[in-house]
């Protein structure tokens, strides 16, 4: 399987592109760390949708949880891999890939 370091992992990119909410959340995390509640308010989407997107993004290792032992108010951040993925998504959207 290709690694994101040298080439685009198209399967992982496809998983993220399946939902515009995944992209919104990943893009939000480029600027700051957020809790699910704050992500929901910022992006005007339901918290359950945020939770589903966070699960997808965690599984693709594009985000990480800074407070995994907390039961509520977990804090999430984008990973270096997530930054590369969001850059690739922007290239695709801009037609510069």
Residue frames as qw, qx, qy, qz and C-alpha x, y, z in Angstrom:
[[0.000, 0.888, 0.459, 0.000, 0.00, 0.00, 0.00],
 [0.371, 0.582, -0.035, 0.722, 1.26, 3.49, -0.82],
 [0.406, -0.508, -0.452, 0.611, 2.20, 5.78, 2.05],
 [0.094, 0.950, 0.297, 0.000, 1.04, 9.35, 2.29],
 [0.432, -0.693, 0.231, 0.529, 4.65, 10.54, 2.79],
 [0.305, -0.242, 0.618, 0.683, 5.71, 9.83, -0.76],
 [0.140, -0.192, -0.680, -0.693, 2.46, 9.49, -2.67],
 [0.533, -0.152, 0.115, -0.824, -1.22, 10.10, -2.17],
 [0.123, 0.102, 0.975, -0.152, -3.07, 7.24, -0.54],
 [0.318, -0.129, -0.438, -0.831, -6.17, 7.38, -2.72],
 [0.473, -0.397, -0.783, -0.076, -8.19, 4.95, -0.59],
 [0.313, -0.449, -0.510, 0.664, -7.81, 7.10, 2.51],
 [0.043, 0.131, -0.138, -0.981, -8.46, 10.26, 0.52],
 [0.362, -0.263, -0.684, -0.577, -11.63, 8.65, -0.85],
 [0.406, -0.474, -0.739, 0.256, -12.86, 7.83, 2.68],
 [0.172, -0.408, -0.273, 0.854, -12.46, 11.46, 3.67],
 [0.133, 0.073, -0.373, -0.915, -14.04, 12.82, 0.49],
 [0.178, -0.379, -0.885, -0.202, -17.19, 10.73, 1.00],
 [0.236, -0.802, -0.532, 0.138, -18.56, 13.37, 3.35],
 [0.214, 0.740, -0.008, 0.637, -18.26, 17.13, 3.06],
 [0.577, -0.792, 0.028, -0.200, -18.41, 17.17, 6.86],
 [0.881, -0.203, 0.051, 0.424, -15.13, 15.25, 7.05],
 [0.511, 0.443, 0.089, 0.731, -13.53, 17.97, 4.96],
 [0.216, -0.833, -0.080, -0.502, -15.11, 20.78, 7.02],
 [0.760, -0.649, 0.034, 0.025, -13.85, 19.27, 10.27],
 [0.823, -0.013, 0.097, 0.559, -10.38, 18.51, 8.96],
 [0.313, 0.622, 0.102, 0.710, -10.12, 22.05, 7.58],
 [0.426, -0.840, -0.055, -0.330, -11.28, 23.53, 10.91],
 [0.841, -0.490, 0.067, 0.219, -8.62, 21.58, 12.77],
 [0.671, 0.418, 0.003, 0.612, -5.93, 23.14, 10.54],
 [0.044, 0.722, -0.063, 0.688, -6.30, 26.36, 12.54],
 [0.321, -0.491, 0.509, -0.630, -6.86, 25.22, 16.12],
 [0.144, -0.073, -0.973, 0.162, -7.71, 22.33, 18.41],
 [0.516, -0.219, -0.103, -0.822, -11.43, 21.78, 19.02],
 [0.372, 0.051, 0.849, -0.371, -13.88, 19.71, 21.02],
 [0.130, 0.351, 0.859, 0.351, -16.74, 17.97, 19.17],
 [0.023, 0.792, 0.536, -0.292, -19.21, 20.55, 20.52],
 [0.068, -0.717, 0.159, 0.676, -17.14, 23.47, 19.26],
 [0.155, -0.104, 0.768, 0.612, -16.68, 21.76, 15.87],
 [0.123, 0.566, 0.810, 0.088, -20.45, 21.29, 15.63],
 [0.005, 0.854, 0.287, -0.434, -21.11, 24.97, 16.39],
 [0.169, -0.562, 0.408, 0.699, -18.34, 26.25, 14.11],
 [0.032, -0.075, 0.805, 0.588, -19.49, 24.18, 11.14],
 [0.567, 0.098, 0.104, -0.811, -23.23, 24.36, 11.88],
 [0.636, 0.059, -0.719, -0.275, -23.66, 20.57, 11.88],
 [0.810, -0.482, -0.054, -0.329, -25.17, 18.21, 14.43],
 [0.324, -0.668, 0.654, -0.145, -22.87, 16.81, 17.09],
 [0.857, 0.001, 0.511, -0.060, -23.69, 13.21, 16.06],
 [0.728, 0.676, 0.001, 0.112, -22.46, 14.01, 12.54],
 [0.038, 0.844, -0.500, 0.188, -19.27, 15.44, 14.03],
 [0.663, -0.407, 0.613, -0.140, -18.76, 12.25, 16.05],
 [0.894, 0.313, 0.318, 0.037, -19.11, 10.10, 12.94],
 [0.516, 0.812, -0.187, 0.197, -16.64, 12.26, 11.03],
 [0.258, -0.769, 0.555, -0.185, -14.18, 12.25, 13.92],
 [0.845, -0.148, 0.512, -0.037, -14.27, 8.46, 13.93],
 [0.802, 0.560, 0.130, 0.162, -13.45, 8.37, 10.20],
 [0.251, 0.879, -0.307, 0.264, -10.67, 10.92, 10.59],
 [0.533, -0.614, 0.563, -0.146, -9.19, 9.07, 13.58],
 [0.907, 0.078, 0.414, 0.032, -9.25, 5.79, 11.63],
 [0.700, 0.647, 0.034, 0.300, -7.35, 7.40, 8.76],
 [0.671, -0.379, -0.101, 0.629, -4.90, 8.94, 11.26],
 [0.280, 0.588, 0.203, 0.731, -5.51, 12.43, 9.89],
 [0.323, -0.729, 0.136, -0.588, -6.45, 13.71, 13.35],
 [0.506, -0.023, -0.767, 0.395, -5.51, 12.73, 16.88],
 [0.512, -0.767, -0.306, -0.236, -7.17, 13.10, 20.26],
 [0.208, 0.581, -0.475, 0.627, -5.17, 15.15, 22.75],
 [0.388, -0.305, 0.567, -0.659, -7.31, 14.01, 25.70],
 [0.544, 0.010, -0.766, -0.341, -8.18, 10.34, 25.05],
 [0.279, -0.157, -0.859, 0.400, -8.86, 9.58, 28.73],
 [0.272, 0.120, 0.265, -0.917, -11.58, 12.20, 29.06],
 [0.272, 0.394, 0.877, -0.024, -15.15, 10.96, 28.79],
 [0.244, 0.877, 0.415, -0.006, -16.50, 14.36, 27.68],
 [0.034, 0.977, -0.114, -0.178, -15.00, 17.37, 26.01],
 [0.805, -0.087, 0.342, 0.477, -12.22, 15.53, 24.18],
 [0.095, 0.858, -0.207, -0.461, -9.85, 17.81, 22.33],
 [0.840, 0.300, 0.374, 0.254, -8.78, 16.99, 18.76],
 [0.047, -0.769, 0.347, 0.535, -5.97, 18.22, 16.54],
 [0.795, 0.576, -0.143, -0.127, -4.90, 17.65, 12.94],
 [0.800, -0.321, 0.361, 0.355, -1.86, 15.43, 12.33],
 [0.089, -0.549, 0.516, 0.652, 0.92, 16.12, 9.80],
 [0.215, 0.168, 0.894, 0.355, -0.71, 13.46, 7.63],
 [0.164, 0.742, 0.619, -0.197, -4.03, 15.32, 7.93],
 [0.009, 0.777, -0.113, -0.619, -2.37, 18.56, 6.82],
 [0.128, -0.263, 0.754, 0.588, -1.02, 16.82, 3.71],
 [0.187, 0.437, 0.871, 0.124, -4.46, 15.33, 2.98],
 [0.133, 0.829, 0.392, -0.377, -6.24, 18.68, 3.31],
 [0.046, -0.619, 0.407, 0.670, -3.63, 20.26, 1.00],
 [0.155, 0.015, 0.882, 0.444, -4.31, 17.51, -1.56],
 [0.173, 0.648, 0.733, -0.118, -8.07, 18.05, -1.24],
 [0.069, 0.823, 0.072, -0.559, -7.59, 21.78, -1.88],
 [0.112, -0.379, 0.668, 0.630, -5.43, 20.98, -4.93],
 [0.174, 0.312, 0.902, 0.242, -8.19, 18.74, -6.29],
 [0.117, 0.782, 0.535, -0.297, -10.86, 21.38, -5.63],
 [0.017, 0.788, -0.169, -0.592, -8.73, 24.07, -7.27],
 [0.839, 0.534, 0.105, -0.015, -7.89, 21.79, -10.19],
 [0.146, 0.858, -0.492, 0.023, -4.15, 22.11, -9.61],
 [0.790, -0.336, 0.512, -0.009, -3.32, 18.44, -9.00]]
